[in-house]
Amino acid sequence: MKKPLLVLLAGTSLALSAQEGTAWVSGHVGQTLFESDSKLKDKLHYGLGMGHWYSNRWGLDLRALRHDLELDVPNAITGKEAHLLASGLFNLRPGAENWYPYLAAGIGGTVVSSSYSPSNARTTRFNYHAGLGVMGKLAEHFMLDLSAKAVRVEMPTSRNEYLATLGLGYTWGGGRKAVPAPVPAPLPEPKPEPKPEPKPEVVVPPPPPPPPAPEPPKEVIQPVPPPPPPPPAKIVLDEAVLHFANNKAELGADAITAVQKVAEGLKAYKGEYSLEVSGHTSALGGKALNKALAKRRADAVAKVLVEAGIPAAKVTTVGVGPDKPLADNATKEGQAKNRRVEIDVKVKDGQTEVRKTETGVVETAAPAPKKAAKKSAK
């Protein structure tokens, strides 16, 4: 064959009722494929048909299909050919609600006429054929038929032809047979009603005596809860205020002892805490120099705290300078009070008490004055 056999289209979702009693007339169009040995071109065929389902399993289909003949060579002799096909149908899905496939096989005649002959000579040959198809209903009374058949034409030189055909038709008849309603079973004869037995006399007993009055509820004495335990004693922590000599950042012995006392108390404390060491100066001298001196004083105290065992991460230092005086800077006594370092202990435990310790002024010999344009910090 020059071309493979066209495979039947399947898998449609077309609804059909019961096949028995359905008849139809239809028009057909399709493709005729010739074997390569015949040297004929494949051609389009068309025709008419009719059929009938005698049962849900068996039916009959009659078709007349016509197509042109043309040799696949230059200056080909042309003609026409008509197939008359009578096919028995075998339903593969009898009584199916949706589409259903079928097998077809039968006999017929093939009429060949040649346009090359002036008299258009005709020759009729016997054929037999077989194939398969599928039917479905497009709408009420309208059907679709797809089929593929192989036709063997007995001629002086026999040949095979393959027909792939689409048919559209009009249907009538068919439908499901009404199922007879089941015969209802006869009703049972009614049984005679039993005679009612005489009812016994009902003796009404006397009403029971009223229940005794409930006793009044006894007063429940609630036990007195024990007094709560006394709160634990507060932990006393120390802060310190350390005073410095004029223009100095060195700690004296009393100041070092006070710082170590603060550290000893904090090392015994198990809660969370932090220390802020702030350095202060008097108002004498330039502000920038006083802030630097205040920072050196705070760093000197922080160094003693760390050496006494306080973690460095818990200690912060800040140089405040003359911004937060305690006393009047107009007097020497006030200036001495303002030259100081304060250790502030910050805790979150409510069971602690912080008390402040203040040292005297650290007296050290003042160095010889230097000849400089800027004033020294105080």
Buried (B, 14 or more C-beta within 10 A) or exposed (E): BBEEBBEBBEEBEBEBBBBBBBBBBBEBEBBBBBBEEBEBBBBEBEBBBBBBBBEBBBBBBBBBBBBBBBBEEEEBEEBBBBBBBEBBBBBEBBBBEEBBBBBBBBEBBBBBBBEEEEEEEEEEBEBBBEBBBBBBBEEEEEBBBBBBBBBBBEEEEEBBBBBBBBBEBEBEEBEEEEEEEEEEEEEEEEEEEEEEEEEEEEEEEEEEEEEEEEEEEEEEEEEEEEEEEEEEEEBEBBBBBBBBBBBBBEBBEBBBBBBBBBBEBBEEBEEEBBBBBBBBBBBBBBEEBBBBBBBBBBBBBBBBBBEBEBEEEBBBBBBBBBEEBBEEBEEEEBBBBBBBBBBBBEBEEEEBEBEEBEBEBBEEEEEEEEEEEEEBBB
